[in-house]
Amino acid sequence: MSTDSEIIRRARDSPTHFGELYDRHASAIYRYAARRAGGFAADDVTSETFLVAWEQLESYDLGRDDARPWLFGIATNLLRQYHRAEAKILRVAAKSAAREAMADDSDRIAAAVDAKVATGRIARALNGMAAIDRETLLLYAWADLTYEGIALAMDVPVGTVRSRLNRARQTLRSQFNLEPSETENPHGRPATAPRNA
């Protein structure tokens, strides 16, 4: 199987090969964009990400076999344009959860209310973070990038990524009254930002 850099090298000479890069990574970019800005923006962000990637194809460092950090970096920059919409979605989710949290004897409805309340608390916690910390956390939790991949995506040193994730974890700890060990699993990944949220 070809590496991303091999596909990009071929695409520079023959544009038809660029479709291979799109086929390989478009669904991951779409899922990330949908989680960050909602379905209304995901199509646009995905399309724009690959348009920008095509325009910047000549500047891609062919020494990097995995193009995901590069593509997620482009997507994150585009998502900054949708930041206001993202903040609005989080505020609406928090308000909706508070309105729908009503007592009921049914276990099924009680579980649904608990889930709504938890979603609202998570939405408020994410909305309360600095945008740059939230972006870093979501690249880690939803895009499944390593610290190094996030550093490449955001064009910052790995130490900066670690600092931002630490601040995000502290925010989650304070919002949920957790001990430090409760916000990380044994592998150091945040436990309170589920990948399938």
N, C-alpha and C positions, 0 to 999 in steps of 0.2 A: 504494500500500500504506500502510495506517495505521501511524503510529508507536505505540510502546507507550503513550506518554502519552495519545494520542487514544483508544486502547482503554480505558485506565483511566478517562478522563473519561466515556466512554459507560457503562462498567460501574458507575460510581457512581450513575447514573440507572436503569440496566437491568442487573441482575445477570447476565443471560444472556450479555452481552458479555465477562464475565470469562473464559469458556471460550476466547476467542481468545488471551488472554495465556498461558493454560495450554498450548494447542496449539502456540503459537510457541516456548515455552521449556522445557517439561517434560522433553523428551528430553535437553537439555543439562544441566539440573539433575540428572537421574537419572544420566547418565554421570559427572558430577563426583562425586556422592555415592557411586556404586559404586566409583570409583577410591579415594576417601578412606576409606570404611568397609566396603566389600564389598557384594555384592548383597543380603545379608540386611537391610541397613539402608537401601539406596537407595530402595526403594518408600516406606518410612515417611518418610524425609527429604524426598523429593519431595512427597508428600502434605502433610506438615506445612509445608513451605515455602510452598505455595500457600494453605494454610489461614491461616497467619500473614499472608501478603500480602493475602488477602481481608479479614482483620480490621483490617489497617493501611491499607487502600485510601484512606481519607480523608486520611491523613497523607502520601501520596505527593506529591512535588514534581513537578507537571505541567510544569515547565520542563525536565525531563530526559526527552528523547525515548526513550532506551534504558533499559529497566527491568532489564536484565541485572545491572548492579552491585548494585542493590537486592535482586534475587532471590538472587544468589550470596551477598550479605551475610547474608541470612536463613538460607540453607542452611549457610553456614559457622558461624553461631551454633548451629544445630541439631547440626551435626557435632561441635561441642565436647563435646556430651553423649555422643558415641560415641568420644571420644578414647581411652579405655582400650581399647576393642575394636580401634581402629586400631593402637595401639601393640602389642597382642597379635598382630595379623595380621603386622605388620612383623617382630616377633621370631620368629614361626613361620616366615615366609618365609626369614629369615636362617639359622635352624637347619636347615631343610629343604634349602636350597642347599648347606650345608656337608656334610650327610649324603650327598647325592646326587652330590657331586663325587668320582667315582672314575675311575681311569685305564682307557682302553679303546682298542684299535687302530682302531676304526671312526671314520672322519671324521664321520659323522653323529652318533654318540653323543658324540664329542669336542666337536662344535659345541653339542650340547644341554647338555653339562656346563658348557662355557664360558658359555653363556647363563644357566644356573642360578646359577653363581658370580657373574656380573655382577649378576643380579637380587638375590642375597643381599647383595652389597656395597652396591647402591643402597638396599636396604631398611634395612641397618644405618646407612648415612649419613643417610637420612631420619629414622630412629628416634633417631639421636644429636643431631639438631637440636632447638633450642628449638621447642616447639609453635607459637608464633606465627610463627617463621621458616618452618617447614614449611608452615603454612597459607598464608602469603604466596606461597611458591614454587609450591605446587600450584594456587592461584588463577591464577597467571601461566602455568604450564606446561599445566595440564589444563583450566582454564576459559577460557583464551585471553583473559583480561582485560588491558587496558592498565594502566600504573601508576596512571592516574587512576581507572580502573574499580575496581582493587583498593582504592584509597584510599576510594572511595565505599562499597564492599562492607564494608570493615573499619572505616569511620568514623574514619580517621586521615589526617594530612596526606600528600601525595605524597612528601615527604622521608623520612617514616617508612617508607613502602613501599620506597624506594630503599635505606635502611639495612638493612632486614630482608632484602631480596634480596641485598645485598652480603654480609651475614653467611652466608646460605645458600650463596652461591657459594664463600665462603672455606671453609666446612665441606666442600663437595664437592671443592674443590681439595686440601685436606689429606687427605681420605679416599682420593683417587685419584692423589695426587702429580702434579697437573696444573699447568701454567703458567697464569697468568691468561687468556691468549689462548685456551686450550683449553676454558674453561668458558663462553665466549661466542662466538656467531657474529658476522659483520660487522654485524648489526643489533642487537647488544647482548643477544640472548636467550640464556639458559643453554643450552649444548649438551649437558649431562649429564642433563637432565630431559626425556626425550622425551615429546611430547604423547600418544602412543599407548601409553604404558607401562601 
